[in-house]
Amino acid sequence: MVEKEFILKLEESVRNACEIDNTLFEKFDVKRGLRNADGTGVLVGLTNIGDVVGYRKEDGKVVAIPGKLFYRGIDIDDITTGFQKENRHGFDETVYLLLTGHLPGPEELKTFSTHMASLRPLPDDFVKDMILSMKGKNVLNILARSVLGLYTLDDEPDNITLDNMIRQSLNIIAKFPTIVAYSYQALRHLYMRRTLSIRHPQPGLSPAENFLYLIKGDKKGYSKLEADLLDLMLVLHAEHGGGNNSTFTMRVTSSSETDIYSAVTSAIGSLKGPLHGGANVRVLEMMEDLKKNVKDWTSEKEVEEYLLRILNKKANDFSGKIYGIGHAVYTISDPRAGILKEKARELAIEKGRLDEFELYSMVERITPEVFRVFKGEKATKVLCINVDFYSGFVYSCLEISRELYTPLFAIARVSGWCTHRIEELTFSAKRIIRPAFKNVYGTRHYLPLNERS
């Protein structure tokens, strides 16, 4: 029997074995997706790191409020406004803030940035053996493999003392952009038949500038605004509370006291999912389909009709989803999206793509009403765009390949992951995370082999 026939024969049994009556979830008050009945997240832990605010509870009811995001108690809007006013990049400062709980002084930031830059290079043999010699079709998969490979270069990979975890975290955060850039170059060479270009990280560049240099080459290959936008993207994606899927995965895995390389790899696997880190690519693909099928980009009527076709599963990928709209926590607004939109318009003007930006703005503006029309009396949910709505457009304007969209998310978020791991393993009341699942399959008797039909 060929493999395909063998798998098909097993399929029905496997499907039946996995089927669970939906009424049982209500009967046993199961918090599916770790969500309460009102859609809010189940409280499973405490943290000092990030705070995601999108609603408040009044008299037992959830009330939508404008979204806020705090890094160590500081509003993300204040953080981004601060370093942009001073005309400098803010990612190193953000990593320092997340790890230490306070903003660095001028000398502290200079010393920290210099140290991080010194950690960017990868050993030549590592690049050859882990990245260039082993073919890979996905940058995140190559990244995950390479992170596990870093274990072999660590003299104390399993040591979870605080000083060692800090050392490991800084090394991983610093090397992530280099690994991603080299992984992309390898993929580009193997599958796109392009010239293989492996450049050495430049110590005098910021993380955003250095990444653009590694993938584009000449320092004149990108504008100041492009580097500023990428730095802003890294800051906005660095942390998002302990409840997002990849960070929670990091904490769950770390709670077993496994090594940091295994824990980071598990978080990468979570981020790779299209319902998490891959959403920005889906927004871009949706907008590309819209541009092909709407003749007049300035016509609200035509755009409304297209969005309704999406909701009716008659357009784009036929999923019925308008990507980039809605969020698990934010209701009225995603603060990251507002910050990004302002700079995205500047970039669109520089790149001569203002008409596309205005189309995005129209979709943002009219989608909530289109959704209400579609749902009718059932339309009770408040909708807003999330950060993914404009991020794909920004990366496109930066002429960054979509194979790098989610890996760039990882480059930013690994700083939050490592900080949450440290918090998880230094908290005095730490326990391995072990939620409960109720078995509803029932019991049965074991039958001898000759009695089975």
Buried (B, 14 or more C-beta within 10 A) or exposed (E): EEEEEEEEEEEEEEEEEEEEEEEEBEEEEBEEEEEEEEEBBEEBBEBEBBBBBBBEEEEEEBEBBBBBBBBBEBBBBEBBEBBBEEEBBBBBBBBBBBBBEEBBEEEBBEEBBEEBBEBBBBEEEBBEEBBBEEEBEBBBBBBBBBBBBBBEBBEEBEBBEEEBBBBBBBBBBBBBBBBBBBBBBBBBBBEEEEEEBBBEBBEEBBBBBBBBBBBBEEBEEBBEBBBBBBBBBBBBBBBBBBBBBBBBBBBBBBBEEBBBBBBBBBBBBBBBEEEBBBBBBBBBBBBEBBBEEBEEBEEEEBBBBBBBBBBEEEBBEEEEBBBBBBBBBBBEBBBBBBBBBEBBBEBBEBBEBEEBBBBBBBBBEBBBBBBBEBEEEEBEEBBBBBBBBBBBBBBBBBEBBBBBBBBBBBBBBBBBBBBBBBBBBEBEEEEEBEEEEEEEEEEEEEEEEEEEE
